[in-house]
Amino acid sequence: MVKKIDYHVHTRFSDGYNSPHEMLLAAKDKNLHELCITDHYSTMKPALSEFEIEGYFTSLDEMKKDNSTGVDLFIGIEVDIYSITSFEELEKYNWDLVLFEYVFHLPSWQDNFRKVLRFKKTFPNTNVGLAHTRFSRVSEAKLDYVLAKLKDYQIIIELNTSYQNYLDSWFNYLNEDFLFSIGTDAHSRERLGDIDPALNYLKNRRIPENKIIKL
């Protein structure tokens, strides 16, 4: 049985309603084993700026070391690949998980995808994933290329229970050759830990739970 996890959560550091400590307490109340906070890094929405990343990382790192709730806390970030054109500030920190959002949303998606691959190649030991991705935005002619690169670079595919992106028909091409993460995209305590739909997707696809990443 997989540990009860939530690897995509927002707090007041970006557009969430609760503090990191409040989300951690809620995770304990909901009997979660692991929580990864992944606040937004963007210039186009309420989000961390390049000048706020250090304070964000330091604050979460102190909470992670404290571990007074018994919930294992991990430090992540969700990068808006449209508005963040340089990863220089991002590269200074030892993230547990880096999620890139909006990678396939424009006709220029191939440039965005190459940026993700370069980041993973530069930091091979960092967990790098695609947040709430919809593969139907990729042309059928390019899908094999995308899936091959995801496997080669071990890019994680998020199963996001808020967006329910796994209902995209292109997800039928995924199997146990890929790595997955599970997140609720919770912006408040109420949504935290609602991961059963994602687990059901894996079960219905006969993908073993050990293909879910462990941070």
N, C-alpha and C positions, 0 to 999 in steps of 0.2 A: 504494500500500500504506500503510495506516494505521500511524502510529508505535505501537510497543508501549508501552502505557500501563496504569496501574492508578490509578483515581481514587477508590478507597474502601478505606482501610487504617487499622488501629488499632494503637496502640502502648501502652507502659506508662503513658502519660498518662491512659488510660482502662482498658479491659479487655484490651489486647493483651499478648502475652508478651515482646515485644522492644522495645528502645529505638528511637527514631526513627533514630538513626545505624545501628543494626543492620539496620533495614528498608531504609535507603538503600543500604547495602552489598549486601544481598541483591538489591535491584533491579538494581544494577550486575552482579552475578553472573548474573542471569537475562536480561541484555541489554535491560532496559527503558529506554526513552528518557525517560519522564516518570512521576513518582510524586506523588500527592496524598495526604497524610496527613489523615484526617478523624476525629479522635477524638470520642468521645461527649460531648455536653453535656446533662446530665440530673441529676435529683435522685433517680432511682429505680434506678440501677445504678452499678457502678464507672465513674466518669465525671468529667469536668472540672466543677468548681463555678464559680460566677460569680467567685470570688476567685482562681481558677487560670488563667483564660483569658489574662490578660496574660502570665504566665510561659510558657504554652504557645505563644502567638503569637510572643513574642520569641525563644524558643529555636529554633523552626522558621525564623523569618526569618533568623537568623544562619546556620543551615545552608543555607538557600536562597541567600544571598549568597556563601557559601564555594564551593559547587559543585565541590568537589575530586573527587567521584566521576564527574563527567561526566553524571550523571542529573539532569535538570531537576526540582527539587522545588517543589511547590506547597502552599499552606497552606489546608486546608479544615477543616470541622467538621460533625459530624452532630448535629442538634438534635432532641431528644425533645420533640415538640410537646405531649405530654400533661403533662409535669412542668414544662416551661419556659413560664411564663405571660407573662414580660416579655422582650423582646429588647433591652432598653436596653444591657446589657453587651456583647451580641453586635455591636451597631451601632457600637462604637468602633473596629473593626479593619477593615482592607482585605483581606477574605478573597478567595482565588482561587475557592473553591467552598463554598457552604453547602447541605448536604443536610438536608431535613426528613424525619424518619421517623414512622411511625404516623399519617399524615394521615387515612387513610380507615378506620381500624380501629373506630370507634364510630359509633352512630347520629347523633352530633353532629358528624360529619365535615365538614359544611358550614362550621361555625365555624372548624375547623382550616384548611380550605382557604382561607377568606377571610384568615386570618392570613398564610398563605404569599403570597397575592396582594398583600396590603398591604406586606409586607416587600419584595417584588420591585419594587413601584411606588415605594417609598421609595428603593431602591438599584437603579436600572435597569441599572447597569453591572456589577453583581455577578452571577456565575453562581449561579443558584438552582435546586435540583433536588429531586426526590422520591426518597428512598432506598427500594429494594426494594419498590416500590408494587405492590399487587394491585388492579386496577381492578374485579375481580368483587365487591368490597365496595360498589361504587357501584351504585345501582339503575339499571336500564336506562333509566328515564325521565329520569335526571339525567346520563347518560353524555355526551350531546351537549353539555350545558352545561359539563361538566368539560373535555372535549377542546377545546372552543372557547376556554376561558380559558387552557388550557395553551399553545395557539398564540398567542393575543393577547399574553400576558405573557412568552412565550418561557421558560416553565418547563421545565427539563430533566427527562427521564425516564431514570432509571438502569436499565441492564441489569446486574443483579447476579448473578454466576455462582455465588454461594453459595446464595442463595435461589431462583435460577432463576425469578424472577418473570415473565420474558418467556414462560413456558409458560402463563400465565393466558390464557384464551381471549379476554378483552377486548383483549389486545395485538394481535389480528388487525385491530383498527380503526385501528391506527397506521400511518403511512406517512411519506413523506419531507417532509411538512409539519411534522414535529416534530423537536425536538432531543434528542440522547441523550448519556449518558455511560456509561462502562464501568468497573465496579469488581468486585473479588473479595470485598470485605468481609473481607479477610485479617486474622486476629488473630495470625498467626505468619508466619515467613519461608517456610514450606513452601507456603502457599496463594498467595503473592504471584505476580501476573502470569498467572494462569490465565484468560485472557480469550477463548480460542477459541470457547467455546459462545456467547458474546454476539455475536461477529463472525459466527458461522454463522447466528444469528437474523437479523441484518441482511441477510446474503446471501440467505437463503431468502425473506425478505420483499421482496427487491429494493430495499432502502433503501440509497442510496449511503453509503459510508464518510465522506464529507464532512459528513454530518449528525451525526457525533460531535463534540462540542464540543472546542475547542482552548483550553487554559488559558494 
